[in-house]
């Protein structure tokens, strides 16, 4: 893994679990979930940039992605992996914009 990828994954994890975030629990410790691309098999990971942060329960637990499977997970939380990834990107973009404004003294 490249340094840039590791830094990116750290920023993603720092958001906290994106499902908990949507439920109002901001900053729940998270692990990285790699979004599976269409046509990729079970053992094939997507890019380190195609990731979302999930707490252990929402990642591997009984109410999590790997515990329930993709379809049940998306039904339960009424959101797709791609929508979660988009929300993560929006949060990261807001953080970057805020950081840039701080550096410029705005």
C-alpha positions in Angstrom: 0.0 0.0 0.0 1.3 3.4 -0.9 1.6 6.2 1.6 -1.1 8.3 -0.1 -3.5 5.3 0.1 -2.7 4.8 3.8 -3.3 8.5 4.5 -6.6 8.4 2.6 -7.8 5.3 4.5 -6.9 7.0 7.8 -9.0 10.0 6.9 -11.9 7.7 6.0 -11.7 5.8 9.3 -11.4 9.1 11.2 -15.0 9.9 10.0 -16.2 7.1 12.1 -18.9 4.5 11.1 -20.9 6.0 8.3 -24.1 4.1 9.4 -23.7 5.2 13.0 -23.1 8.8 11.6 -26.4 8.6 9.7 -28.1 7.4 12.9 -26.7 10.4 14.9 -23.8 8.7 16.6 -20.9 10.7 15.1 -17.3 9.5 15.6 -18.0 5.8 16.3 -14.6 4.0 15.8 -14.5 2.4 12.4 -12.7 -0.2 10.3 -12.4 0.0 6.5 -14.9 -1.7 4.2 -13.9 -2.2 0.6 -16.8 -1.8 -1.8 -17.0 -4.7 -4.2 -17.0 -3.7 -7.8 -19.5 -5.2 -10.2 -18.3 -8.5 -11.4 -15.6 -8.9 -8.7 -15.6 -12.2 -6.9 -15.8 -12.6 -3.1 -12.0 -12.7 -2.6 -11.3 -9.7 -4.8 -10.9 -6.3 -3.2 -11.7 -3.0 -5.0 -9.4 0.0 -4.8 -8.4 1.5 -1.5 -10.2 4.6 -2.6 -13.5 2.7 -3.0 -14.1 2.3 0.7 -16.4 3.3 3.5 -15.9 3.4 7.3 -18.0 0.9 9.3 -17.8 0.0 13.0 -17.2 -3.7 13.8 -21.0 -4.3 14.2 -22.0 -2.6 11.0 -19.1 -4.3 9.1 -18.9 -7.9 10.4 -21.7 -8.1 13.0 -25.2 -9.7 12.8 -26.6 -6.3 11.6 -23.6 -5.6 9.4 -22.7 -5.9 5.8 -20.9 -9.2 6.1 -23.3 -10.6 8.6 -26.4 -9.8 6.6 -25.2 -9.7 3.1 -25.3 -6.7 0.7 -29.0 -6.8 -0.2 -30.3 -7.2 3.4 -27.9 -4.5 4.6 -29.0 -2.0 2.0 -32.7 -2.8 2.7 -32.3 -2.4 6.5 -30.4 0.9 6.3 -32.3 2.1 3.2 -29.0 3.1 1.5 -26.6 1.5 -1.0 -22.9 1.1 -0.6 -22.4 3.6 -3.4 -24.6 6.2 -1.7 -22.6 5.7 1.5 -19.4 6.2 -0.5 -20.8 9.4 -1.9 -21.6 10.6 1.6 -18.1 9.8 2.7 -16.7 11.8 -0.2 -18.9 14.8 0.7 -17.7 14.7 4.3 -14.1 14.5 3.2 -14.6 17.4 0.8 -16.1 19.5 3.6 -13.2 18.7 5.9 -10.7 19.6 3.2 -12.5 22.9 2.4 -12.5 23.8 6.1 -8.9 23.0 6.4 -8.0 25.1 3.4 -10.0 28.0 4.8 -8.2 27.7 8.2 -4.8 27.8 6.4 -5.9 30.9 4.5 -7.1 32.6 7.7 -10.7 32.8 6.6 
